[in-house]
Amino acid sequence: IFVNYPASSLHEQAQRIAPSSLRKRFEDDYKAAFNQHNAPAGPHEQVLQLNYDWCPLPCITRNDFARLDGPFFNPSSTFAETGVVPPSPNTIALHGPDVVAKMRVACGLAREVLDLACGAVEVGMTTDEVDRLVHETICERGAYPSPLNYAGFPKSLCSSVNEIICHGIPDSRPLMDGDVVSFDVSCFIGGVHGDNCGTVGVGEVDEDGKTLIKATKEGLMAGIAAAKPGGCLSDIGHAIHEVADKYNFSTVRKYCGHGVSNHFHAPPFVKHFRNSDKCVLMPGMIFTIEPMFAEGNQASTTWTDNWTAATVDGGRAAQFEHTILITEEGV
């Protein structure tokens, strides 16, 4: 499974790179795992074929894939200047140690800046001011804020207040006592993107708001706990949905987690609700889990800015996001 090559040339490249014995061994391993998750009964009885084009074979090990890691990112092709997003691959990458090391740096910086943003929030502060803080900090560290000019997005941060689910654009509205605000911080450094999100309360938040934040974070942790090598992608959504049910919240269906490395958004796409997607989790996969819980209806509407996603009934929403790596031992 190669992020570097288009799907049409996948077989040809694998024939050139992977010894036939290696291809055969991992083909057998994949088929065994696929059959296990396609069993007619048990916890995966409703797990079916993926609804996007994923060609899982032939594949190679993480160690062999490391030979393919390197300076595959071409800065001239970024969306930073043009706003044009390069097409994402339709295959899932198994990343080697070089890319993993780069992702640890990018994700570590993204988390550091997210903590800075969440810690800076106070009543009367504007999300524009938080955006400026995020932008300046990321740039000072030699990185680029991934949202900026991504398909034309105008700011360096997504800030979503109260009924806004995600993709909110920072503005000059002062944050008010009792607001619930989510910050999605992403940065590009070393040829890869780090991506994460958190939700905080502003000033004194009511008990329902505190419970919403707590439940959404718990949903993220449940999703992470459900991700394991040999497991099924849909296990994550099932685990998150269980938490939403426990607190009587809804889990947003329109937006999902995603693969991330040199592409900002790539397969696999991770649903945060009960679903029948079919994908065996394998060591080397890197993707985000980012549940969004809502107080009322999970359905959303998009504002005329073509970005801001709001709940249809005005109920508040919260989001937490973390980028994970599937390893031989777990995550």
C-alpha positions in Angstrom: 0.0 0.0 0.0 1.8 3.1 -1.2 0.9 6.7 -0.7 3.6 7.6 -3.2 2.0 5.9 -6.2 -1.4 6.3 -7.9 -3.7 3.4 -7.6 -3.3 2.6 -11.4 0.4 1.9 -11.0 0.2 0.2 -7.6 0.5 -3.4 -8.9 3.3 -2.5 -11.3 5.3 -0.7 -8.5 4.8 -3.6 -6.1 6.0 -6.1 -8.6 9.2 -4.1 -9.0 9.8 -3.4 -5.3 8.5 -6.3 -3.3 9.8 -9.9 -3.7 7.1 -12.3 -4.8 7.4 -14.3 -1.5 6.8 -11.1 0.5 3.8 -10.1 -1.6 2.3 -13.6 -1.2 2.9 -13.7 2.6 1.2 -10.4 3.2 -1.6 -11.1 0.7 -2.4 -14.2 2.8 -2.2 -12.3 6.0 -4.6 -9.7 4.7 -7.1 -12.3 3.3 -7.1 -14.0 6.7 -7.9 -10.7 8.5 -10.5 -9.8 5.9 -12.3 -13.1 6.3 -12.2 -12.8 10.1 -14.0 -9.4 9.9 -16.4 -10.6 7.3 -17.7 -13.5 9.5 -21.5 -13.9 9.4 -21.8 -13.6 13.2 -20.1 -11.9 16.0 -19.1 -8.3 16.7 -18.3 -7.6 13.1 -21.4 -9.2 11.6 -22.4 -5.9 9.9 -18.9 -4.9 8.6 -19.1 -4.8 4.8 -17.0 -3.6 1.9 -15.6 -0.1 2.2 -17.6 2.6 0.4 -14.5 4.2 -1.1 -11.9 2.7 -3.4 -9.2 1.0 -1.4 -6.9 -1.5 -3.1 -5.2 -3.3 -0.2 -2.9 -5.6 -2.2 -0.1 -6.1 -2.8 1.5 -4.6 0.2 4.8 -4.6 2.0 6.1 -4.4 5.5 6.8 -1.2 7.4 10.5 -1.9 7.3 10.4 -2.3 3.5 8.2 0.7 3.2 10.9 2.8 4.9 12.9 2.6 1.7 10.2 4.6 0.1 10.2 7.4 2.7 12.0 10.5 1.8 11.6 14.0 0.3 8.5 13.1 -1.6 6.9 16.5 -0.7 7.2 19.2 -3.3 6.7 22.6 -1.7 5.8 24.2 -5.0 2.7 22.0 -5.2 1.1 23.2 -1.9 -2.1 25.0 -1.5 -0.4 27.8 0.5 -0.1 30.1 -2.5 -2.8 28.8 -4.8 -5.5 27.5 -2.5 -5.7 24.5 -4.8 -5.7 21.3 -2.8 -3.7 18.4 -4.4 -5.9 15.3 -4.9 -5.6 12.8 -2.1 -4.6 9.2 -2.8 -7.3 6.5 -3.0 -5.0 4.1 -1.2 -4.1 3.8 2.4 -0.4 4.3 3.3 1.6 2.1 5.7 4.2 4.5 6.9 7.8 3.6 7.8 9.9 5.0 10.6 11.1 8.1 8.7 7.6 9.4 8.2 6.6 8.3 11.7 9.4 10.4 13.1 8.3 13.4 11.1 4.7 13.0 12.2 5.8 12.9 15.8 7.4 16.3 15.4 4.4 17.8 13.5 1.8 16.4 15.9 3.9 17.4 18.9 4.0 21.0 17.7 0.3 20.9 16.8 -0.5 19.7 20.4 1.7 22.4 21.9 0.0 25.1 20.0 -3.5 23.7 20.8 -2.7 23.7 24.5 -1.5 27.3 24.1 -4.7 28.4 22.4 -7.0 26.6 24.9 -5.0 28.0 27.8 -5.2 31.6 26.5 -9.0 31.7 26.3 -10.8 34.2 28.5 -14.0 36.2 28.6 -13.8 39.1 26.1 -11.1 37.6 24.0 -11.9 37.2 20.3 -11.2 34.1 18.2 -9.4 36.4 15.8 -6.9 37.1 18.7 -6.5 33.3 19.2 -6.0 32.8 15.5 -3.2 35.5 15.6 -1.6 33.7 18.5 -1.7 30.4 16.7 -0.5 31.8 13.5 2.5 33.6 15.0 3.5 30.7 17.2 3.4 28.1 14.3 5.4 30.4 12.0 8.0 31.2 14.7 8.6 27.5 15.0 9.4 27.2 11.2 6.1 25.5 10.4 3.0 26.5 8.3 -0.5 26.6 9.6 -2.2 23.9 7.5 -5.8 25.5 7.4 -4.5 28.8 5.9 -5.7 29.0 2.3 -6.6 25.3 2.3 -9.3 25.4 -0.5 -9.4 29.1 0.3 -9.9 28.9 4.1 -9.0 32.4 5.2 -7.5 31.8 8.7 -4.8 29.7 10.4 -7.2 28.2 12.9 -10.7 26.7 13.0 -12.7 28.1 15.9 -16.2 26.8 16.5 -18.3 28.4 19.2 -21.4 26.9 20.8 -23.7 25.6 18.0 -20.9 25.6 15.5 -19.7 21.9 15.0 -16.5 22.5 13.1 -14.7 24.7 10.5 -15.7 27.9 12.1 -13.8 30.9 10.9 -12.2 33.1 13.6 -13.8 36.6 13.9 -14.1 39.7 16.0 -16.9 38.5 18.3 -15.8 38.6 21.9 -16.1 35.3 23.7 -18.8 35.4 26.3 -19.1 33.8 29.8 -20.5 30.3 29.3 -19.4 29.8 25.7 -18.2 26.4 24.6 -15.5 26.8 21.9 -13.5 24.2 19.9 -10.1 25.0 18.4 -8.7 22.8 15.6 -5.0 23.4 15.2 -3.0 21.9 12.4 0.5 22.6 11.2 2.8 21.5 8.3 6.5 20.9 9.0 9.1 18.5 7.7 6.8 17.6 4.8 3.9 16.3 6.9 0.8 17.7 8.7 0.1 17.5 12.4 -3.6 17.7 13.3 -5.6 17.9 16.6 -8.6 19.7 18.2 -9.9 20.4 21.7 -12.9 22.0 23.3 -12.9 24.3 26.3 -15.4 26.3 28.3 -15.1 30.1 28.6 -15.6 31.5 32.1 -18.4 29.7 34.0 -20.0 27.1 31.9 -23.3 25.4 32.9 -23.4 21.8 33.9 -24.8 20.6 30.5 -21.9 22.3 28.7 -19.4 20.7 31.0 -21.0 17.3 30.5 -20.9 17.8 26.7 -17.2 18.6 26.8 -16.5 15.6 29.1 -18.5 13.2 27.0 -16.9 14.2 23.7 -13.4 13.8 25.2 -14.5 10.4 26.6 -15.7 9.5 23.1 -12.3 10.3 21.7 -10.6 8.1 24.2 -13.0 5.2 23.6 -12.3 5.5 19.9 -8.6 5.4 20.4 -8.9 2.4 22.7 -10.9 0.5 20.0 -8.1 1.0 17.4 -5.7 -1.9 17.3 -3.8 -3.9 14.7 -5.9 -6.6 13.1 -9.0 -4.7 14.3 -11.7 -3.2 12.1 -12.1 0.5 11.3 -15.7 0.4 12.2 -14.8 -0.7 15.8 -13.9 3.0 16.4 -17.2 4.4 15.4 -19.1 1.8 17.4 -17.1 2.6 20.5 -17.7 6.4 20.1 -21.4 5.9 19.5 -21.7 3.9 22.7 -20.3 6.9 24.7 -22.7 9.3 22.9 -25.6 7.1 23.8 -24.4 6.9 27.4 -24.7 10.6 27.8 -27.8 11.0 25.5 -25.9 13.1 23.0 -25.8 12.7 19.2 -22.7 12.0 17.2 -22.3 14.0 14.0 -22.3 11.9 10.9 -21.3 14.4 8.2 -17.6 14.9 9.2 -15.1 12.2 9.9 -11.5 11.4 10.8 -8.9 10.9 8.1 -5.5 9.7 7.2 -2.9 12.3 7.5 0.8 12.7 6.6 2.1 14.4 3.5 -1.6 14.8 2.5 -3.7 16.8 4.9 -6.7 14.5 4.3 -6.5 11.0 2.9 -7.9 7.5 3.4 -8.9 5.9 5.7 -11.9 8.0 6.5 -13.0 7.3 10.1 -16.7 7.6 11.0 -17.7 8.4 14.5 -20.9 6.5 14.6 -22.0 2.9 14.1 -21.2 1.9 10.6 -20.5 -1.0 8.3 -17.2 0.2 6.7 -14.8 -2.6 6.0 -11.1 -2.0 6.6 -8.5 -4.0 8.6 -6.3 -1.8 10.7 -2.6 -2.5 10.0 0.7 -1.3 11.6 1.9 1.8 9.9 -1.5 3.4 9.4 -1.7 7.0 10.6 -5.1 8.7 10.9 -7.2 11.1 13.1 -10.1 10.3 15.3 -12.1 13.4 15.9 -15.7 12.8 17.3 -18.1 15.7 17.4 -21.0 15.4 19.8 -24.1 17.6 19.8 -26.7 18.3 22.5 -29.6 17.7 20.1 -29.9 16.8 16.5 -26.6 15.6 14.9 -27.6 17.1 11.5 -25.8 20.1 10.3 -26.1 23.1 8.0 -23.3 25.0 6.3 -23.3 28.8 6.3 -22.9 30.9 3.2 -19.2 31.2 3.8 -19.1 27.5 2.6 -17.1 26.5 5.7 -18.9 27.0 9.0 -20.9 23.9 10.0 -23.7 24.5 12.5 -26.2 22.3 14.2 -29.7 22.6 12.6 -31.4 23.1 16.0 -29.0 25.4 17.6 -27.8 22.8 20.1 -24.2 23.2 21.3 -21.4 20.9 19.9 -18.0 19.9 21.1 -15.1 18.2 19.3 -11.8 16.4 20.3 -9.3 15.1 17.8 -6.1 13.2 18.1 -3.8 11.7 15.4 -2.8 8.0 16.1 -0.4 5.5 14.6 -1.3 1.8 14.5 1.7 -0.2 15.7 2.4 -3.9 16.2 1.5 -3.6 19.9 -1.5 -1.2 19.6 -1.5 2.6 19.1 
